[in-house]
């Protein structure tokens, strides 16, 4: 009798504990359902039912060379932006790790303040800099490097520059946080053992910073795939990304089913790229783990 009573009390205790745990995670669960699961399911349903079940929107997308080309441009611009942001962000994080605390705090404050500036303001600032009579062309003419203005706006170059400027902090902070956990004495030990600065960087510093590189690069690439404002303002007609075409279908043509189909395709492409990343690099790098 005592054994049965003890087991029943224990079961009731775990049931209550499990219920309490469920209550703790329920706000996050509700947020995920309302902000992610429900909108995505609505998009999928709208792309497949118009009003009856159909795959014509997906078939039209993959049968059109225009949309295939736009998808390729979207991936190409995302890769270029991720690479340039990675190079600049890594250099920035490397310098900040070795800077004096006072200088480091000033630069960190400047980076944080950049998040408070509107995306529209930053993009219009690049228009002033990159246009035919902008600051860069004026300087190039002043030093006699060019005779005629260089086309720096409404092309891939302008889009990559604008997106890189926006995404550098997103990739610099993960790398910087990882570098702050690396003991600089490891570099000194490598140099004392005869390694040059270049060898020390490639064999000590760079491998230890890979978790930050992996997290920042994946974050920037996924954000770049769905970016909209910069390609719309700094890109030309030949540099339209898939998000821009989705906006045209929704706002101008009111073609919600086809826009939903394109959104679903973009989501699937993003998931495929994530799984490829996880297969070869390991998603564990997002939190500094080691892929086994």
C-alpha positions as CSV (number, residue, x, y, z in Angstrom):
1,X,0.0,0.0,0.0
2,X,2.8,2.4,0.9
3,X,4.6,1.6,-2.4
4,X,1.4,2.3,-4.4
5,X,0.8,5.5,-2.5
6,X,4.4,6.6,-3.1
7,X,4.2,5.9,-6.9
8,X,0.9,7.6,-7.3
9,X,2.2,10.7,-5.5
10,X,5.3,10.7,-7.6
11,X,3.2,10.5,-10.8
12,X,1.1,13.4,-9.7
13,X,4.2,15.3,-8.9
14,X,5.7,14.8,-12.3
15,X,2.4,15.6,-13.9
16,X,2.3,18.9,-12.1
17,X,5.9,19.6,-12.9
18,X,5.4,18.9,-16.5
19,X,2.4,21.1,-16.5
20,X,4.4,23.9,-14.9
21,X,7.1,23.4,-17.5
22,X,4.5,23.7,-20.3
23,X,3.2,26.9,-18.8
24,X,6.8,28.3,-18.9
25,X,7.3,27.6,-22.6
26,X,3.7,28.3,-23.6
27,X,4.3,32.1,-24.4
28,X,7.2,31.2,-26.7
29,X,5.1,28.5,-28.3
30,X,2.2,30.8,-28.9
31,X,4.5,33.4,-30.4
32,X,6.0,30.8,-32.7
33,X,2.6,29.7,-33.8
34,X,1.2,33.2,-34.4
35,X,4.3,34.8,-35.9
36,X,5.8,31.9,-37.9
37,X,3.6,28.8,-38.3
38,X,0.4,30.5,-39.1
39,X,1.7,33.0,-41.6
40,X,3.8,30.3,-43.4
41,X,0.9,27.9,-43.5
42,X,-1.4,30.7,-44.9
43,X,1.2,31.4,-47.7
44,X,1.4,27.7,-48.6
45,X,-2.4,27.4,-48.7
46,X,-2.8,30.5,-50.8
47,X,-0.2,29.3,-53.3
48,X,-1.8,25.9,-53.7
49,X,-5.5,26.8,-53.7
50,X,-6.9,29.4,-56.1
51,X,-9.6,28.4,-55.1
52,X,-9.2,24.7,-56.0
53,X,-6.0,22.8,-55.6
54,X,-3.5,23.7,-58.3
55,X,0.3,23.7,-59.0
56,X,0.0,26.1,-61.9
57,X,1.8,29.0,-60.0
58,X,4.8,26.8,-59.3
59,X,4.8,25.4,-62.8
60,X,4.7,28.9,-64.3
61,X,7.6,30.0,-62.1
62,X,9.9,27.2,-63.1
63,X,8.9,27.4,-66.8
64,X,9.8,31.1,-67.1
65,X,13.4,31.9,-67.8
66,X,12.8,35.3,-66.2
67,X,12.1,34.0,-62.8
68,X,14.8,31.4,-62.9
69,X,17.3,34.2,-63.8
70,X,16.0,36.4,-60.9
71,X,16.4,33.5,-58.5
72,X,20.0,33.1,-59.7
73,X,20.6,36.8,-59.3
74,X,19.2,36.6,-55.8
75,X,21.6,33.9,-54.8
76,X,24.5,35.5,-56.6
77,X,24.0,38.9,-54.8
78,X,23.5,37.1,-51.5
79,X,26.8,35.3,-51.9
80,X,28.7,38.4,-52.9
81,X,27.3,40.4,-50.1
82,X,28.1,37.7,-47.5
83,X,31.7,37.4,-48.8
84,X,32.3,41.2,-48.7
85,X,30.6,41.6,-45.3
86,X,32.7,38.7,-44.0
87,X,36.0,40.2,-45.1
88,X,35.2,43.6,-43.7
89,X,33.5,42.3,-40.6
90,X,36.4,39.9,-39.8
91,X,39.0,42.7,-40.2
92,X,36.8,44.9,-38.0
93,X,36.5,42.2,-35.3
94,X,40.2,41.4,-35.5
95,X,41.1,45.0,-34.9
96,X,38.6,45.6,-32.1
97,X,39.9,42.5,-30.3
98,X,43.4,44.0,-30.2
99,X,42.4,47.7,-29.6
100,X,42.7,49.4,-26.3
101,X,39.5,49.3,-24.2
102,X,38.8,53.1,-24.7
103,X,39.2,52.9,-28.5
104,X,37.3,49.6,-28.7
105,X,34.3,51.1,-26.8
106,X,34.1,54.1,-29.1
107,X,34.0,51.8,-32.2
108,X,31.5,49.5,-30.6
109,X,29.3,52.4,-29.8
110,X,29.5,53.6,-33.4
111,X,28.5,50.2,-34.7
112,X,25.6,50.0,-32.3
113,X,24.4,53.5,-33.3
114,X,24.3,52.4,-36.9
115,X,21.4,50.1,-36.0
116,X,19.4,53.2,-35.0
117,X,19.7,54.8,-38.4
118,X,16.9,54.1,-40.8
119,X,17.6,51.8,-43.7
120,X,16.1,54.3,-46.1
121,X,18.5,57.0,-44.8
122,X,21.5,54.8,-45.3
123,X,20.4,53.7,-48.8
124,X,19.7,57.3,-49.9
125,X,23.1,58.3,-48.5
126,X,24.7,55.7,-50.8
127,X,22.8,57.2,-53.7
128,X,24.4,60.5,-53.0
129,X,27.8,58.9,-52.8
130,X,27.6,56.6,-55.8
131,X,25.6,58.7,-58.3
132,X,27.2,60.2,-61.5
133,X,27.9,63.5,-59.7
134,X,28.5,61.8,-56.3
135,X,31.4,62.0,-54.0
136,X,33.3,59.1,-55.5
137,X,33.1,60.3,-59.1
138,X,34.1,63.8,-58.0
139,X,37.2,62.5,-56.3
140,X,38.2,60.3,-59.2
141,X,37.8,63.2,-61.6
142,X,39.8,65.5,-59.2
143,X,42.7,63.2,-59.1
144,X,42.6,62.6,-62.9
145,X,41.8,58.9,-62.7
146,X,38.7,59.2,-64.9
147,X,37.5,61.5,-67.6
148,X,33.8,60.5,-67.5
149,X,31.7,59.5,-64.5
150,X,31.8,55.8,-63.7
151,X,28.5,54.0,-63.4
152,X,28.4,52.9,-59.7
153,X,24.7,53.0,-59.1
154,X,21.7,50.9,-60.3
155,X,23.9,47.8,-60.9
156,X,25.3,44.9,-58.9
157,X,28.1,47.0,-57.5
158,X,25.7,49.5,-55.9
159,X,23.5,46.7,-54.5
160,X,26.5,44.8,-53.0
161,X,27.9,48.0,-51.5
162,X,24.6,49.0,-49.9
163,X,23.8,45.6,-48.5
164,X,27.4,45.1,-47.3
165,X,27.2,48.3,-45.3
166,X,24.0,47.2,-43.7
167,X,25.1,43.6,-42.9
168,X,28.7,44.2,-41.7
169,X,27.6,44.6,-38.0
170,X,25.6,41.4,-38.2
171,X,28.7,39.4,-39.1
172,X,31.3,41.5,-37.1
173,X,29.6,41.0,-33.7
174,X,29.5,37.1,-33.8
175,X,33.2,37.0,-34.8
176,X,34.1,39.6,-32.2
177,X,32.3,37.7,-29.4
178,X,34.2,34.5,-30.3
179,X,37.5,36.3,-30.5
180,X,37.0,37.9,-27.1
181,X,37.0,34.3,-25.7
182,X,40.3,33.4,-27.3
183,X,43.4,33.9,-25.2
184,X,45.9,36.1,-27.0
185,X,48.7,34.2,-25.2
186,X,48.1,31.4,-27.7
187,X,49.3,33.6,-30.5
188,X,52.3,34.7,-28.5
189,X,53.1,31.0,-27.8
190,X,52.9,30.1,-31.4
191,X,55.3,33.0,-32.4
192,X,57.7,31.9,-29.6
193,X,57.7,28.5,-31.1
194,X,58.9,29.9,-34.5
195,X,55.6,30.6,-36.3
196,X,55.4,33.8,-38.4
197,X,52.5,36.2,-38.0
198,X,50.9,34.8,-41.1
199,X,51.3,31.2,-39.9
200,X,49.9,32.2,-36.4
201,X,46.9,33.7,-38.0
202,X,46.0,30.7,-40.2
203,X,46.9,28.0,-37.7
204,X,45.7,29.6,-34.4
205,X,43.5,32.7,-34.8
206,X,41.5,31.8,-37.8
207,X,40.5,28.2,-36.7
208,X,39.5,29.5,-33.3
209,X,37.3,32.1,-34.9
210,X,35.4,29.7,-37.2
211,X,32.3,29.5,-34.9
212,X,31.8,33.2,-35.2
213,X,32.4,33.1,-39.0
214,X,29.9,30.3,-39.4
215,X,27.2,31.9,-37.4
216,X,27.7,35.4,-39.0
217,X,27.9,34.2,-42.5
218,X,24.8,32.0,-42.3
219,X,22.8,34.8,-40.7
220,X,23.9,37.4,-43.3
221,X,23.3,35.1,-46.2
222,X,19.8,34.1,-45.1
223,X,18.9,37.8,-44.5
224,X,20.3,38.8,-47.9
225,X,18.2,36.2,-49.7
226,X,15.0,38.0,-48.6
227,X,16.3,41.6,-48.6
228,X,14.2,44.2,-50.4
229,X,14.9,47.9,-49.7
230,X,18.5,48.1,-51.0
231,X,18.0,46.2,-54.3
232,X,14.9,48.3,-54.9
233,X,16.8,51.6,-54.4
234,X,20.3,50.9,-55.5
235,X,19.7,48.2,-58.1
236,X,18.6,48.5,-61.7
237,X,16.0,46.5,-63.7
238,X,18.6,43.8,-64.3
239,X,19.4,43.4,-60.6
240,X,16.0,42.7,-59.3
241,X,15.8,40.2,-56.5
242,X,13.0,37.7,-55.9
243,X,11.7,39.8,-53.0
244,X,11.3,42.8,-55.4
245,X,9.2,40.6,-57.8
246,X,7.1,39.4,-54.9
247,X,6.4,43.0,-53.9
248,X,5.3,43.8,-57.5
249,X,3.0,40.8,-57.6
250,X,1.3,41.9,-54.3
251,X,1.2,45.7,-54.6
252,X,0.9,46.3,-58.3
253,X,-0.7,43.2,-59.8
254,X,-2.6,42.0,-56.7
255,X,-1.6,38.5,-57.6
256,X,-1.5,37.0,-54.2
257,X,-1.4,33.3,-55.2
258,X,1.6,33.7,-57.4
259,X,3.3,35.9,-54.9
260,X,2.7,33.3,-52.2
261,X,4.2,30.6,-54.5
262,X,7.3,32.7,-55.0
263,X,7.6,33.2,-51.3
264,X,7.3,29.5,-50.7
265,X,10.0,28.8,-53.3
266,X,12.3,31.3,-51.6
267,X,11.7,29.7,-48.3
268,X,12.5,26.2,-49.7
269,X,15.7,27.6,-51.3
270,X,16.7,29.1,-47.9
271,X,16.0,25.7,-46.2
272,X,18.0,23.8,-48.8
273,X,21.0,26.1,-48.4
274,X,20.7,25.8,-44.6
275,X,20.8,22.0,-44.8
276,X,23.7,22.1,-47.2
277,X,25.5,24.3,-44.7
278,X,24.6,21.9,-41.9
279,X,25.8,18.9,-43.9
280,X,29.3,20.3,-44.7
281,X,30.0,22.8,-41.9
282,X,27.6,21.9,-39.1
283,X,24.9,24.1,-37.6
284,X,26.6,23.5,-34.3
285,X,28.9,26.4,-35.2
286,X,26.0,28.8,-34.5
287,X,26.5,28.2,-30.8
288,X,30.2,27.3,-30.9
289,X,29.8,23.5,-30.8
290,X,31.9,21.0,-32.7
291,X,30.5,18.9,-35.5
292,X,31.1,15.2,-35.0
